[in-house]
Amino acid sequence: MYDKRWIEIKTDWFYHKSESRAQFCIEKQSSEHGASWVFRVRVDKKAFLPPSSMSSNTYYEGLWEYDVAEWFIADPSTGKYIELNLAPTGAWWMMVFNSLRQRAEQSMPDLNRINTGGVLEDDSWSAFLEIPVAVLQEVLGSLALKHNVCFILGHRPREYLSWTRLDSKHPDFHRPNDFLFMLQ
């Protein structure tokens, strides 16, 4: 049965039919620890993994060199945005940007508040990343946020997918003005 919460990205950066079936879901959840956003992805293609195959909750910069789902979250009132990378194994990375590609390392939250996991199958993978709403508000300052989800998949050739249409002839996911508001 089709689940309306899942969004499939059907074309690549160049508007060709995607070779992979890449889907994502972003949901708000509540628990005794407060509200969180949960980012879930699933890809029907064998995962292209880094040689050391980082596991869940491993923080690692450079995941974009391998299969990765990227979740961008922007505050249009300040121009700040976050890039979250999620690998098939559940390894992850996060960076806060004050403006376009300008890292704001002093704004990094307590990374122990973020939880991830991943499941590898022979010909598919799925992963999740959970981030408290309080972390987003602490880092970005607002909760009127715009989002985009991207995937980088495969080895040679690489496949670049984006949920929103980004105004660039070549893959460039750092385009917060093109991101979309999501229902909360």
C-alpha positions as CSV (number, residue, x, y, z in Angstrom):
1,M,0.0,0.0,0.0
2,Y,1.3,3.5,-0.9
3,D,2.1,5.6,2.2
4,K,1.5,9.3,1.5
5,R,4.1,10.3,4.1
6,W,6.9,9.0,1.8
7,I,8.0,11.1,-1.1
8,E,9.8,9.5,-4.0
9,I,12.3,11.5,-6.1
10,K,11.8,10.2,-9.6
11,T,14.2,12.3,-11.7
12,D,17.9,13.2,-11.4
13,W,19.5,16.6,-11.4
14,F,19.3,16.7,-15.2
15,Y,15.6,15.7,-15.3
16,H,16.3,12.1,-16.5
17,K,14.4,9.2,-14.9
18,S,16.3,8.2,-11.8
19,E,18.1,4.9,-11.9
20,S,17.4,4.4,-8.2
21,R,14.2,4.4,-6.2
22,A,15.0,7.0,-3.5
23,Q,12.3,8.0,-1.0
24,F,12.2,10.1,2.1
25,C,9.8,10.9,4.9
26,I,10.0,13.7,7.5
27,E,7.8,13.5,10.5
28,K,7.4,15.3,13.8
29,Q,7.2,13.0,16.9
30,S,6.6,13.6,20.5
31,S,8.0,11.7,23.5
32,E,8.7,12.3,27.2
33,H,12.0,14.0,26.0
34,G,10.1,16.5,23.9
35,A,9.3,16.9,20.2
36,S,11.7,15.7,17.5
37,W,11.9,15.6,13.7
38,V,12.6,12.2,12.2
39,F,14.1,12.0,8.8
40,R,13.8,8.6,7.2
41,V,15.1,7.4,3.8
42,R,15.1,4.3,1.8
43,V,16.8,3.5,-1.5
44,D,16.2,0.4,-3.7
45,K,19.8,0.1,-4.9
46,K,22.9,-1.6,-3.5
47,A,24.7,0.9,-1.2
48,F,28.0,2.4,-2.2
49,L,29.8,2.6,1.2
50,P,33.0,4.2,2.5
51,P,35.8,1.6,3.0
52,S,35.6,1.8,6.8
53,S,31.7,1.5,6.8
54,M,30.9,3.8,9.7
55,S,28.0,2.6,11.9
56,S,25.0,4.2,13.5
57,N,25.7,7.4,15.4
58,T,29.2,7.7,14.0
59,Y,29.9,11.4,13.1
60,Y,31.9,11.6,9.9
61,E,32.6,14.5,7.5
62,G,32.9,13.5,3.8
63,L,29.9,11.1,3.6
64,W,28.9,12.9,0.3
65,E,31.8,10.9,-1.4
66,Y,29.6,7.8,-1.0
67,D,25.9,7.1,-1.0
68,V,24.2,9.7,1.2
69,A,20.9,11.4,1.8
70,E,21.2,15.1,2.6
71,W,18.5,17.1,4.5
72,F,18.8,20.8,4.3
73,I,16.9,23.0,6.8
74,A,16.9,26.8,6.4
75,D,15.6,29.8,8.3
76,P,14.6,32.3,5.6
77,S,14.4,35.2,8.0
78,T,18.2,34.9,9.0
79,G,19.7,33.1,6.0
80,K,21.1,30.4,8.3
81,Y,20.8,26.8,7.3
82,I,21.8,23.3,8.4
83,E,23.1,20.5,6.2
84,L,22.5,17.0,7.7
85,N,24.1,14.0,5.9
86,L,22.9,10.4,6.5
87,A,24.8,7.3,5.2
88,P,23.2,3.9,4.6
89,T,24.9,2.6,7.8
90,G,23.5,5.4,10.0
91,A,26.8,7.3,10.1
92,W,26.0,11.1,9.9
93,W,27.4,14.6,9.7
94,M,26.0,18.0,10.4
95,M,27.1,21.6,9.7
96,V,25.5,25.0,10.4
97,F,26.0,27.7,7.8
98,N,25.5,31.4,8.6
99,S,25.0,32.2,4.9
100,L,25.7,30.5,1.6
101,R,28.6,27.9,2.3
102,Q,29.8,30.0,5.2
103,R,30.4,27.5,8.1
104,A,29.3,28.6,11.6
105,E,31.2,26.1,13.6
106,Q,30.6,28.0,16.9
107,S,26.9,27.4,16.4
108,M,27.1,23.6,16.6
109,P,24.7,22.0,19.1
110,D,25.4,19.1,21.5
111,L,25.7,16.3,18.9
112,N,24.8,13.7,21.5
113,R,21.2,14.8,21.2
114,I,20.9,13.4,17.6
115,N,20.2,9.7,17.0
116,T,20.7,7.7,13.8
117,G,20.5,4.2,12.5
118,G,20.7,2.3,9.2
119,V,19.8,-1.1,7.7
120,L,21.7,-2.6,4.8
121,E,20.2,-5.2,2.5
122,D,21.7,-6.9,-0.5
123,D,20.0,-4.5,-3.0
124,S,18.6,-1.7,-0.8
125,W,19.2,0.4,2.3
126,S,17.3,2.5,4.7
127,A,18.3,4.9,7.5
128,F,16.9,7.4,9.9
129,L,18.1,10.5,11.7
130,E,16.2,12.0,14.7
131,I,16.9,15.6,15.8
132,P,15.1,17.4,18.6
133,V,13.0,20.4,17.6
134,A,14.8,22.3,20.4
135,V,18.1,21.8,18.6
136,L,16.8,23.3,15.4
137,Q,15.3,26.3,17.3
138,E,18.6,26.7,19.3
139,V,20.7,26.7,16.1
140,L,18.5,28.5,13.6
141,G,16.4,30.6,16.0
142,S,13.1,30.1,14.3
143,L,10.8,27.2,13.5
144,A,9.4,28.7,10.2
145,L,11.8,26.6,8.2
146,K,12.3,25.6,4.6
147,H,13.5,22.2,3.7
148,N,15.1,20.2,0.9
149,V,16.2,16.6,0.6
150,C,18.9,15.4,-1.8
151,F,20.5,12.1,-2.5
152,I,23.9,11.3,-4.0
153,L,24.0,7.7,-5.1
154,G,26.3,5.3,-6.9
155,H,30.0,5.4,-7.8
156,R,30.5,5.7,-11.5
157,P,28.4,7.4,-12.6
158,R,27.2,9.3,-9.6
159,E,23.4,10.1,-9.5
160,Y,22.3,13.4,-8.0
161,L,18.7,13.8,-6.9
162,S,16.9,16.7,-5.3
163,W,13.3,17.0,-4.0
164,T,13.1,20.7,-5.0
165,R,14.2,22.0,-8.3
166,L,17.4,24.0,-7.7
167,D,18.4,26.7,-10.0
168,S,21.8,25.5,-11.1
169,K,23.1,23.8,-14.3
170,H,25.4,21.5,-12.2
171,P,24.6,19.7,-8.9
172,D,24.8,22.3,-6.1
173,F,22.6,21.5,-3.2
174,H,23.5,24.7,-1.2
175,R,20.6,26.8,-2.6
176,P,18.4,27.7,0.5
177,N,16.4,30.3,-1.4
178,D,14.9,27.4,-3.5
179,F,14.0,25.2,-0.5
180,L,10.3,24.6,0.4
181,F,8.2,25.1,3.5
182,M,6.8,21.8,4.9
183,L,3.6,21.3,6.8
184,Q,4.3,20.9,10.5
